[in-house]
């Protein structure tokens, strides 16, 4: 009787394990360790670049200078380039 119980439990465990999908591998953190302000300005630049491209405007991020300051210009510029080029957001 004990052997039959053990076999039933083992079979049920195998069936259950085959029905459960494996957990996805963890990806890199969304912001890749960047400060929140950097990520926010990157995304603002990304969507500004995408909108400019869609509107047929030239690739010139300084037209949006009211949306970023000197400290966040690099993030905005990088995001703008990625958006204008039609790439997927990097963060």
C-alpha positions in Angstrom: 0.0 0.0 0.0 2.8 2.4 0.8 4.4 1.8 -2.6 1.2 2.5 -4.4 0.7 5.8 -2.5 4.3 6.9 -3.2 3.8 6.1 -6.9 0.6 8.0 -7.1 2.2 11.0 -5.4 5.2 10.8 -7.8 2.9 10.6 -10.8 0.7 13.5 -9.7 3.9 15.6 -9.2 5.1 14.8 -12.7 1.8 15.7 -14.2 1.6 19.0 -12.3 5.1 20.0 -13.2 4.5 19.4 -16.9 1.4 21.7 -16.8 3.2 24.6 -15.2 5.1 26.9 -17.5 8.7 27.7 -16.5 9.3 31.2 -15.1 10.8 33.6 -17.7 14.4 34.5 -17.3 14.8 37.9 -15.5 15.7 40.7 -17.9 17.8 43.7 -17.2 16.2 46.4 -15.0 14.0 48.7 -16.9 16.0 51.8 -16.1 19.4 50.0 -16.1 20.4 51.8 -12.9 19.9 55.2 -14.3 18.3 58.0 -12.1 14.6 58.6 -12.6 15.2 62.0 -14.1 17.5 60.5 -16.8 14.9 57.9 -17.7 12.1 60.4 -17.8 14.0 62.8 -20.1 15.1 59.9 -22.3 11.4 58.9 -22.8 10.4 62.5 -23.4 13.1 62.7 -26.1 12.1 59.4 -27.5 8.5 60.3 -28.0 9.4 63.8 -29.3 11.7 62.2 -31.9 9.1 59.7 -32.9 6.5 62.5 -33.3 8.9 64.7 -35.3 9.7 61.9 -37.7 6.1 61.0 -38.1 5.3 64.7 -38.9 8.1 64.8 -41.5 10.2 67.2 -39.5 14.0 67.2 -39.5 16.1 65.4 -36.9 16.8 68.4 -34.6 16.2 67.8 -30.9 17.1 71.4 -29.8 13.7 72.6 -31.0 12.4 70.9 -27.8 14.8 72.7 -25.5 12.0 73.8 -23.2 11.5 70.1 -22.3 15.0 69.5 -20.8 17.8 71.3 -19.0 21.6 71.2 -19.4 21.8 68.4 -16.8 19.4 66.2 -18.8 20.2 67.2 -22.4 22.2 64.0 -23.0 19.3 61.8 -22.0 16.8 63.7 -24.0 19.1 63.7 -27.1 19.8 60.0 -26.9 16.1 59.3 -26.6 15.2 61.7 -29.4 17.7 59.9 -31.7 16.3 56.5 -30.9 12.7 57.7 -31.4 13.5 59.5 -34.6 15.4 56.5 -36.0 12.4 54.2 -35.2 14.3 52.1 -32.7 12.7 50.5 -29.7 13.2 52.4 -26.5 16.5 51.4 -24.8 15.0 51.7 -21.3 
